[in-house]
Every structure is written in C-alpha cells, then in structure tokens.
Amino acid sequence: MRALFITWPWSSHFYPMAPLGWALRAAGHEVMVASQPSFAPTITGSGLPALPAGPDLDIVDQLSEMYRDWRPENDRATVENSPHRQNGIVSLYRIAKSAEAMAEEATEFARQWRPDFVVFEPMAFLGPILAGALGVPSMRLLWATDSAAKIARIEDEMLGGLAQRLKADRVNLLGDLTLDPCPPRLRRVHPKVNSAPMRYIPYNGAAELPPWLRTPPTRPRIVVSWGGSLYRFGWNEGILAPRVVRALADQDVEVVVAVHEEYREMFTDLPENVVHVGPVALHLLLPSCAAIVHQGGAGTTMTAMSCGTPQFVVPWWPDAIVNARQVEATGSGRHLWPVGLEDATLKEALSRFVADLPSYQRAAMRLRDEHVALPTPAEVVAGFERDSAAGTGAWAARKPTFSSSRGSSSRG
C-alpha cells in the first residue's frame, strides 16, 4: 500500500504521526509526508520521506497576529467553544491558507503516485479533501484529546471552495476514520466521530541519553517543562516555569528543568535542588520521574500518560485547557487556572500535589495500563491491510478515481 501523510508545518502536530509512518514502512508499505517546504527537514529527520508542496507561509507570524489579544480568561466560561469564537475562527481561516497553498502541487503528485489512503492531523485541512478527490479513505490522526472535532461545523464555509476546485464531494474534516491515541478514561467522545484506538508512541525528535540520566535519582524527581509554542507566540506571561521552580524550592525533591534553549535565560538564582536546565527528550526522562509540571501541550501530556507519570498542568492555550481538564478527570493529575495566579497559591497547590503523589501515581499507572492495552501502530497497519484487501472498514464503498494498476512502481 501507499500512504500519503499531510501535516501542518508544526512539530507537535507531526511528531505523533511518525510512529504510524514507521509501522507502515516496517510492514513493507510506502509513505510520503507532505507539508510546506521549510518543514521538510523536520520530516526527514524522523526517517520519513518529505514532499515539499507549495510556497512557504509564515505560520508563526500569522497566528501570532490572530491570537495577539487572546488570553485564557477570555474563554474560561466557554472554552469548549473557543475554536469557534471570533479570533479562533479567523486563525482557522489562516490555517486553511496553508491547505490552499499546498493544494496544487500535492494534488498533482498524488494523482501520479496514487496513494491507497491519506493520513492527516486535525489542522492539515487539505488531507480529507484530497482523499475525497482521489476516492480513497482519509484517516484523521489525533495528537491528544480531541479538541478539534467541532471545527467541522464550519468546514464548508471555510474550505468548500477548495473542495469544489479539487472535485471532492465534501470537505470531511473528521475523516472517514479517526485514530485516537487516548486510553478510554482520557478520551473525549464526539457522537459524529468514527474512531478507532491506536497506542501513543512517544517521539520527541532527536534524542540522546545524557550521563546524568543513567543513574537513578536519590530523591523524588519532578520535571518542569513548558513546550515551545508560548514562547513562539510571545505569550511570556503564560510561561510559568520559573515560578514553578521557585515554588518547589523547599520541597524534598530533585527538580529537572527540561525546557527549550530559548527559555534558559529566564532561569536565574536557581534553588539548590535544581539539577538540570535545558532540553532533553521527555520519553527518556519521565520513566525516572515522580511527576511533571507543564503547560498542557499535546506531546507532553501524552508522553507523560504513556510513562505513567502524574501531571500538574497550568494550561494557557485552548486545547491545553482541554487536555488539563481531561487529565484531572482521570485522577492522574490536577490542573491550576493560570490567570491571576499568585505565588502563594501556586506554592500551596504544588505542596499538596507533592504530598498526594502516591494517589496520583496509582491513577497514572492505571491510565498507563489502559494505554498499553491499545493496539500498536503495527497492529493498526495490519488492520488496514485486511480492510484494504476485503473492501471493508474505511475502504467500504470506496472507488479510487485512478486506475489501481501502477505499472512497474513498487507496492507493499
């Protein structure tokens, strides 16, 4: 089989897709990942081939402008609907421009390459439209909890013109099948989403095990990590990691500050219990940790879940707020509202969290057990093979708009 992956040019959107790409390649199938040209090195760095398509758009500049005035308090009462509030809608239209920019080149390639299905992440709006134009199944692969399903409410308004231009019957932003990496208690269920589980495999980019991580800690190790998106969007007031570190200063714990290089200068006058400041792959670090404090990003949330690590989340971005609430609902962590958060309140909440770690750890391990029970990407690929051969599942009633014969081209 051939699988065409399509991703918005953002690492945290693409990284969860890589393990499925590896599983397909390991099973003898072909994979190509389409995105903007400047994102190609991130794709090839994962070991998957890249298809640079269309001109580059300045994604960070566009979204920074759209979300310049966004703050969590603006959406606290209706955060579930935040993607449909005015600033969110405008930003989605900006994201749609990425689909428009890639459409011509990606479509031309796809009609020649003839994929058997298309895999897309929720912001890769071109994916389901192109799959519809080709008459092949589309698989939506989530990063974490499904905070994007409601975008489908405005899909025709936002992307109907592109679907018409590519001769697709509909936009179909939910895809024919949604691959959900969340274990049942973390999962958000949407009645219109046709979903199937797939185990989350952590991938944080290039990873190296440093010497200090090769021996166990002598006291409970707590990681403080804050992703990279807040910095890139200029939301420095949401970067609470330095305050978290100070709040943990009098706890009998080892604090590991695992942050991007851009954050390093924010950490001055560090307490004596801080042992590291700088980037480190979380999937290598978290197995030795008692807990993690973070901002609620998808990759951090899911990597911690897969390692059975309790989470203390102080979210800022809309989907991070959803992730934080879901984590707390499982009992494997808690979240704290960031707006107007005083140092004394933060310190007290972290002290209670550390004191109650045994109960959070038990819940986190139960959640991890649910996660391990989910089918691996390799098992999902085997299911794709069966459905493709039998014309069942996502392949039921599908009629490719191209001939199934590929001449001398290789095929898994």
N, C-alpha and C positions, 0 to 999 in steps of 0.2 A: 504493500500500500504506500501511497504518498500522502503526507500530511503537510498542509500549509498553515503555519502558525502566523498570527498577526498580533503585534503588540504596540501599544502606545509607547513612545520613547522614554520610559521611566523605569529605572532598575527594579524598584519594588513591585512593579506590575509584571515585569518579565521573569524575574527570578523564580516565582512559583511554577512557571511553565516549563522550565528547563528539565526537571526530572521526568516529565512525560515525554519530552523530546528524546532524552537519553534512552528511556524504555523502548520507544519506537525504533530507534537506531539499533539498540541491542537485539531487538527481535528481527532485524533484517529489513526494516522499512526505511523509507526516505523521508527526510524532514527538511523544510526550508522555513526560515523565520523572516518575515517581512516587517520592516519598520523604516523610520527616517534614516537617511544616510549617516548622520552623525552618531547614531546609536549602534551602528554595525559592530564596532569594537567590543561593546558590551555583550552582544550576541555571540560573536566568535570566541570571546573569552570564556564562554560557557562550554565550548566544544561543539556548538551547533553552527551550521552554515547560515549566513545572513543574506537577505535580499534587500539592498538599499532601494527604496522606492520613493520617487517624488522629490521635491525640493525640501530642504530643512526649514522648519518653522521654529521660532524662538518660543518654546513651550513655557519656560520659566517666566519670561517677560510677560507673556500673555496672561498667565494665571495669576501672577503677582499683581497685575493691574486689576484683574477682575475681583480678586479677593483682598484688595488693599484695606478695605474697611470692615472686613469680616472679623467678628470676634465670637467666641463661644456663647456669650450672654445674649447675642442677637437671636440665637436659635434654640436657647435652652428649653423653652416650652414646647417647641415643635421640631426637635432635632430629627425626628423620623422623616420629616418632610423637607429637610434642609436642601437636598438636591433640587427641589422644585421652587425654592424661594428665588427672588429675582436675581441675586448675584450668582447663585448656583446655576440657574438656567443659562445666564449669559456665559458662564465659564464652560458649560457643556457645549454650547454653540462654538466656542473657541476650540474645544477638543474635536468637534465634528470637522473643523477645518483641516485637521491632520488627516482624517479619513479622505476628505476631498483631495488633498494634496497627493496622497499615495495612490488614489484610485486608478488612474490611467495606467501607470507602469505596472502596478500589482496585478491588475486585470489582464493586461497583455501577457504578462508572464504566466499567470495561472491558466489562461486558455491554451497556451502551448504546453505547459508542464502537466496539466490535467490531474490535480490532486483528487484523492478519494474522499477527503473531508478537510474541513477548516477548523482550527482551534484558535480561539481568540479570548483575550482577557476583557473584563467588562468595559474598559474605556477604548478598546480597539474597535470602534464602531464600523469600520469597513468590513470586518470579518464575516458577520452573518449576512450582510448584503451581498458580498462577493460569493459566498457559499450558495445563496439563493439564485444568483445569476448563473452559477455553474451547475445547479441542480444536485448539489452534494450536501451531506449533513454538516451542520455547524455545531461545535462544542464550545460552550462558554466555560472557561476555567477560572474559578474564583481565587482571589488572593487570601481571603479570610472569611469573616462573616459576610453574608450577602446584603451589603448596604446599598447596592446599586440597582436592585431589581425594579425599583419604582421609576427609574429613568425611562423605562419602556412606555410610560404614559405619554411621553412627548416625542416618541420616536418618529412618527410620521411627520409631525411639524418640523422636526429638526433635520431629518435625513430622508424624507420622502422623495425629494428631488434627486438625490444621489441614487436611490433605489430604482427610480424610473429610468435614469440615464444608463444604469448598468443592466436594465431589463430584468430586475429581480421582482418577484411577485409582492414581497413585503420587506420591511426593514428587519424585524425579528431580533431585537436586541437581547432577548432572553435565550436565543439559540434553540436548536432542536433538543439539546441536552445540556444541562449544567453540571459540571464536575465540581462537587462540593468537598473541600478538604476538612471541613469541621466535623468532629465527632458529634453524636446526636445532641448532647446537652449544651454544646456551644453553638449549634446550628440555628440559623434563622430560617423559618419555613415560610415560603410565599406560595399561595394556592395556585398561581398560574405558572410556576416554575417546575419543569420536568427535570428532576435532579437525580444524580447518582453519586455515591460516595467515592472518594479516592484519597488514600492516605497522603498527608502532607509530608514531603521530604525536604528538610531544610537545605537551602542553598543560599549562601550569603556572599557569593562571589569568590574570588581567590582567597584561599585560607591557608594559614601557616600556624602550626602549634608552637608558641613561644616557650622558652625554657622554664619560665616561672609557672606555667600551667602544667608541667609534667609531674609535679608532686602535689599531694592533697593539701588543702588549707588547714591551718592549725585551729581555726575558729570559723564559725559560720560565715560563708562568703556571700555578699549581696552585690549584685551588679547594678550599676546605674548607667542606662543607655538612653539616647534621645533621638535616634534616627538622624535624618538629614534634611527632611522636607521643610521643617520650620525655619531652619537657617536659610535655605534657598529662597523661601518666600518672604524673608525679612521679618518673621514673627518672633523676634527675640524675646518678647515678653512671655511667650509660651515655652521658652527653653528654661525649665525649672531645675535642670540637673545640678547646677552649682548649689542651689538652695537645698536640694535633697541631700547632697553630700554633707553639707554643714549640719543638717538635721540629724544625720546618722553618726555624728562625731562622737557622742558619748555612749553609743551602743557597743557592746562587746562583740563586734563583727568586723570582718575584713571587707572593705569597700573597694570594688573594682570599677573604675570609671572607664567604660568602653564606649568612646564617642569618636566621631569623625575629627580629623585634624583641624577643621575649621573651628571647632569648639574649644580646642585645647587652651587658648589664651583666656577663656572665661574662668578657668580653674586656678585660683591663686590662694595662698595661705591654706593649703590643704591640711586637714586633720591627720594625725599620725596613723590612723587606721586605714588610710587610702594607700593601696599598693600599686595601682597602675592607672595611667591616664593615656588613652589612645585607642585606636581601632583594633578590634580583634573579632574574629568570626564567632558569632553567638553560639552556633551549634557545637563549637569546640569548647566554649567557655561554660555554658549553662549546666552541663552534667555535673560539674563540681560545685554548683551554687545552691544556696538555701533559698534564694528568692531573687527577683529582678524588679527594679523600679524603672518605669519607662513611660513614653508618651502615647502608647496605644497604636503604633503603626502595625500594619498587617504582618510584615515579616517578623517583627519582634514578638508580637502576640502569638503567632502560630509556632515559631521556633520554641518559645517558652512552653507552650502547650505540649509540643511533641517531646520535650525533655522532662515533662512532669515538674516544672518549676513554678512555684507560686508567683503571682504577679500583683504589683501595686502600680496602678495606672493613673496618670494625671493627663487626661486627653485634651487636645485642642482642636484638631481637625475633625470635620463631621463624621467620617467613617471611623475615626479613632474613638469617638464618643460611643458609637455603636459597639465597637469591639470591647471597650471597657465595661459597658453595661452587661454584655453577654458573659464576659469573664467573671464578673462579680456574681451573676446569677448562678454560675456553676459551683460557687463556693471555693474556687481555686485561687481567688484573689479578691481585691477590692479596688474601688476607684474613688478619686477625690476630685471634686469640681475645681478647676484652676482659677476661676475668676475671683478676685478679691481674696485670694488665699494668703493668710498671714503666716509668718514663720512659726509662730507658736502653735497654730492649728496643724500645719504640716508636720511639725516635730511630734506632736501628740499622736497624730494618726499613724505615723511611721513607728512610733514606740509601741502602740497597740498591735500593729501588724507584726512586728518582730516578736512580741510576746506571744502572739497567737499562731506563730508559724507552724507548729505541729498540726493544727487542724487544717490550715491551708495546704500543707504538704500532702496530707492524706487525700484531700479533694483533688489536688493537682495530679496525684498518681492515679486516681480513679479515672480522671479525664484522659490521661495518657493511655491507660488500658483500653478505653473506648477507641482512642485514635489508632492504636496498634492493631485493633480488630478490623479496621477498614481495609479494603483491597488496595494493594500496592499499585503504582503506575504500571508495573509489568502485568499484573492481573487485569487491570483495565484494558491494556492493549490486547490481551488475549480475548477479552470480551468483544472488542472492536473487530478483531479478526473473524470471530464467529458470526457477528451480526452482519458484517460486510458480505461474507460468503453466502449467508442464508437470506439476505434481504430483510432482516428483522431489526428491531430497535430503532435507532436513529436512521438506519438505511431503508426502513419500510417505505415503500411507495416513492422512493427517490429515483429520478431519471436524469442522469447527467446530460448536460447539453452538448457534450463532446463524445466522440467515439471512445469506447473502453480500450481499444487497441492502441498500444503505444509504440508499435514498431519494434525497433531494436533497443529502445530505452529499457534500462533495468527496472525491475519491480519486485518488491518484497512479497 
